Amino acid sequence: MKKLMGVLTVALLCAILMAQSASATIVLDFEDIDAAGVEGVQLQDGYAGFNWSDDAYALDKNYIPASGYFYGTQGQTCLATRSENTITMDNGGVFDFSGAYITSAWNTDHNFTVEGWLNDSMIYTSSKVTSSDKAYWFDFDYNNIDKLVFIPGSGTDAGTSGNGNHLCIDNITLVPEPLTLSLLGLGGLMLRRKRRA
C-alpha cells in the first residue's frame, strides 16, 4: 500500500508540474511601454526579465503609418530593430521559443534569420521570408535555449518612404523551462526518506 501511495504521489507531482509548465507561457507584446510620439523607446536590461542588445526598441505603430510597423503590430507597440542591427535577448535561464509575428518594416521578400543559442553555442537557426503588407506569424519551436537572436537580413524595397532592412517583431511567445527533473528527484528522495523513518 505504501509503495502504491509513493507511485501515486510521484504521478500527481508530474501532473501538477506539467500543468504549471503548460500555463507558464509568456507572450511579450510590449504593450506596457508607452512609445507614443517618440522615435522608439530603447529596451533596458531587465525588461520582461531579459537582457537586450542596444538596438532593441519598442515602437508605436502610429509613429510611421502605412508601414510594416503599422500593419505588423498586434496591439499598439512592437519590438523594432534599430539601424538594421541584430537584436539579442537572454535571461540567463533556459526557455522554449514557440514563435512570433515578424513583419518587414518596408520591404517585400524580406529574408531574415532567427537563431537559438544555449551555453554560447548556436543550436537552432532558421531563415524565413516576410513582407510589409500584414502581420506574419512564424512557428519556431526552439526548445531549451538561453538566448534568442533576430537578424534583420535584407529584402526588396516595396516603394514606401522608409527604405532599410528593419523588422517589426510582436507577440514573442516563450515558455520557461520548469525544474521538473530536479523537483521530481527531490520528491523521490523525500518519499524514500519518509519511508525509512
N, C-alpha and C positions, 0 to 999 in steps of 0.2 A: 504494500500500500504506500509506504514511504517513497519507494522508487517511482511509483506512478505519479505521486504528488510532485516529485522533483522534475520529472519529464514534463508534466503539465505546466509547472511554474516556468520552466525554460521556454516552452512553446508560447505561453502567454507573454513573456518578455519579448520574444521575437515579434509577435503580432503587434504589440504596443510600439516597439521601435520602428517597425515597418510603416505603421500608420503615421507616426510622428515624422518620419523622413518624407513620406508622400505629401504631407501637409506643409512641409517646410519650404516649398517653392517660393522663391523671391523673384519679383519682377521689378527691374529697375526702369521706371518710366520718367524719372527726372521732374515729375510734376511738383515736387516740393521746392523747386528752385524758381525764384521769380527772375526771369531774364527779359521781361517786357521792356522794350525801348532801348536796350543796350546791345552792343555787338558781342553778345555771348558772355557767360559767366564761367570763369575757369573753375574746374572741379578741384577741390582741395583734398589732399590725402586725408583719409578718414571718412570721406563721404560714402555712405552706404557700407562702411566697413572695409573699403578698398583703398589701396594706394593707386594714384592715377598719374599717367605721364603728363607733361606740361601742356600738351596740345589737346587735352580733353576739355571741351567746353559745352555747357548747356546753352541751347539757343531757342528763343521763342519762335514759333512757326510763322508768326506775322512779321518778323523782322525783315524777311525777304519774301514777299508774296510771289505767287506764280513760280515757285522753285520747288525742288525736291524736298527742301526743308518744310515747306508748307504741306505738300502732298504726302510726305512720308511720316510726319509726326502724328502719333495716335491720339495724344491729348493736346496740350499747349506747348510742351517743351520736349526737345530731343537732345541726344548727345551728338555733337558735331565735331568732325575732325578739323583742327585749326591748321592753316597753312599747308594743307595737303599732307600733313605728317601722320605717322603711325600713332595709334592710341594703345596703351597697355594698361591693364588693370590687374592687380593681385592683392590678396589679403593675408598671405602667409598660411592660409589653411587650404584644404582640399575641397573642391566643389565640382559639380557637373554643370555643363553649359548646354541647355536644351536648344536654344535658338534665339532669333531676334528679327525685328523689322530692320532692313538695311536698304536705304534708298540713295541713289546718287543725287547730289545737290543740283547738278547742271547737265549731266551727260546721259547719252543713250549708250547701250552696250558697254557699261562701265564694269571693268574687271577689277575685282578686289579679292583679298585673301584674309582668312581668319585662321589664326594659329592657337593651339592649346599647348601649354607647357607644364612640365612637372619637374621639380628639382633642377632647374636650368637646362632641361632637355626638351626639345620640341617633340611632342608625341602625336599631335594632330596638325594637319594643315589642309585647308580646303580653299580652292579658288572658285569664285562664283561670279555671275554677271547680273547687274541690276540696271535700273534706269531712273529717270527723274519724274515720271508721269504719275506714279502712285506708290503706295507703300508695298514693299515686297517682303514677305516673310520667308526666312530660311531656317530649316532644321539643321542642327549640327550634331547633337548627341555626343558631345565630348565628355567623357567620364574621367573622374579622378585627376583633375588638373589643378594647378595653383596659380596659373597666370593665363590671361586671355589677351590676344594681340589682334587688333584690327588694322590692316594695311590698305590704304585707300586705292592704290593701283592707278588705273587710267581708263579713259573712255573717250567717246566721240562727242564733241560739243553739240548740244542739242539746239544751239542758236539762242539760248537765253542770255540774260545780261551778265551772268556771273563769270563763267569760264573757270576752270580749275577742277581738280580731281578731289572733291570733297564728298564726304558721306554724312547722311543723317541716319543715326542708329537709335532705335527705340525699343522699349519693352524687352530688354535683355533678360532672358529667363534662366535662372540659376537654381540649383538645388545643392545646399551644403551637404557634404558627406557626413552621415551620422557616425558616431563612435560605436557602431553595432558590435563589432567583434570584441572590442575591449570590454564593453559592458556585459556582453554575454559571458565572456571569460570570467569576469569578476563575479557575476551572478552564480556561475557554476562553482567557483571556489567557495562562495558564501554558503551555498547549499551543502557542499561536501563537508565544510567545517561544522555546520549546524548538525549534520547527521552524526558526526563523530562526538559531538558534545553531549 
